[in-house]
Amino acid sequence: MKNTSKYYLVNTSVLPEVFVKVVEVKKILSSGTIKNINDAVKKVGISRSAFYKYRDYVFPFYETSRGRVMTLFFVVEDYSGILSSIINRISSAKANILTINQNIPINGLADVTISIETDSMTSDISVLMDEIGKIEGVRRQEILARE
């Protein structure tokens, strides 16, 4: 039988709450703060059966992007040191930078594309992107592609 699975990237604000709670239980169990499933599901407020029903089908985005090549896109203001700040954030997350491409600034803004390997990252890709978005002069950030 052919695998007909399809995957979608969906904002948590439109998901049923049970999916978000299943991910919370998985995070609690992997962190080791709570050792058994019964206590973890009680803490987040779902049943064991709901957890078992969805645990193999619901994953945070960063989990599915481990060990992959991702291409990140940024629009940045043209001033000295901004690219260095972005690279430092990527480096602190232990992502391996494969390529960097920066276009010539036009009207004070430059496009930057950075490809990274995510297999040794120590933080969630969404956390990394949020951190980069807080760098002064970063106007826009997005994940362009992932392999």
Secondary structure, 3 states (H helix, E strand, C coil): CCCCCCCCCCCHHHCCHHHHHHHHHHHHHHHCCCCCHHHHHHHHCCCHHHHHHHCCCCCCHHHHCCCCEEEEEEEEECCCCHHHHHHHHHHHCCCEEEEEEECCCECCEEEEEEEEECCCCCCCHHHHHHHHHCCCCEEEEEEEEEC
